[in-house]
Amino acid sequence: MFLIKIIRNKYFLTIIGIIVWLLFFDKNDVVTQFDLIQKRNKLQKEKEYYISEIENNKTNLSELQTNTKSLEIFAREKYLMKKDNEDVFVFVTK
C-alpha cells in the first residue's frame, strides 16, 4: 500500500520523469558524455605525443645546426647526398 502511494505521487513521478529525460533524451545524455570523455582522453594522449615529438625535433634541429658532422651524416642517410668523388650504393631490404 505504501509503495503504491509513493508511485502515484505526482512529485515522485515528476522527479522520475526528469531523471529519465536527463539520462536518456537530453542532448547532454549519459552516452554522449561518455563518448566526449573518451574523445577528450584520446586527444590528450595525442597532445602529449605531439609535444614530445616537437621537443625531439627541436633537439635534432639544434644538433644539425650546430654540428657539421651530424649534418653530413643526416644528408647522406636521409637524402642520399654524396661528395663529388664518391659513389653511393643503396641496399634495399625486403
N, C-alpha and C positions, 0 to 999 in steps of 0.2 A: 504494500500500500504506500509506504513512504517513498519507495523508488518511483512509483507511478506519479506521485505528486511532484517529485523533483523533475521528472522528464516532461511533464505537462506545463511546468512553469515557463512563462513567456520569456523571462530573463535568461533562464538556463538555455532555452532553445536559441535565443538571440546570440548568446555568447558562443555556443557550439557552432552556429551558422557563421559567425565572424571568423572563428578559428579555422573552420574548414575552408572558407573563402580565402583567407590569407595563406593557408598552407598549399592550396592546390590551384586556385583560379586567378589569383592576383598576378600582375606582371612580374613581381618580385617573389615568386613562389619558392618553395624549398628546392626543387630540382634546378631552377635557374641559378639560385645562389650557390648550389653545389658545383655546377658547371663553371660559374665565374671564379670560384675559389681554385678549382683545378687549373683554369687558364692562367690565373694570376701566379700560381706556383710554377707553372711551366715557363712563363715569361720571366720570372725572377731567376730561374736556372739559366735561361738563355742570356739574360743580362750579365750574370756572373761569368759565364763562358766568354762572352764578347769582351768584357772588361779585362779578363786575363789574357785574351788574345791581343788586345790593344797594348797591354803592358809588354807582352812578349815581342810584339812587332816594334815597339819603341826601343827596346833594348837592342834588338837586331839592327835597327836602323842606325842607332848611335854607334854600334860596333862597326858597321860598314862605313860610316862617315869618318871614323877616327883611325881605323886600322886598314892600311892598304893591302896587307896580306890577306885579310879576311875578305876584302872586296874582290881581290883577284880570284880567290877560291870560289866565291859566290858566282862571279861572272863565268868561270869555267864550268861549274856544275849546273847552274840554272840555265844559262843562255848559250852554252857550248862555244864560248869565245876562246880564241887561241892567239898566241903570238905569231908574228909573221913567219918564222922559220920552224913552226911546229905542225905536226899532223895530229888530227883528233880522231880517235877511234871510239865509237859509241857501241856499247854492248847492250842489246835488248834482251831481257829475260822474260820468259812467258810463264 
